[in-house]
Amino acid sequence: MAESRVGSKGELFLPKKIREELGLHPHTKVIYRVEGNRLVVEPIPSLEEVLKKQPSVEITLEEFHEFRRELSRRAES
């Protein structure tokens, strides 16, 4: 846990230790979201970082086409 402040123009100043832990470098884009009364800040990964990760779901091309056909059927009914 760390303490910081909000600047006069509403800027949030994250402590260096937290920036380093999250991999937040200058010009890193982040997502802000509110959960209850908490602010959650998450870095947005670059396309290169996303492509390096192992896929979380594996599906064959045939399974993909079948899924699309099923979605089309549902949309038409």
Summary of the structure (lengths in Angstrom):
residues: 77
radius of gyration: 20.2
end to end distance: 52.9
largest distance: 56.4
contacts: 112
relative contact order: 0.08
helix: 38%
strand: 18%
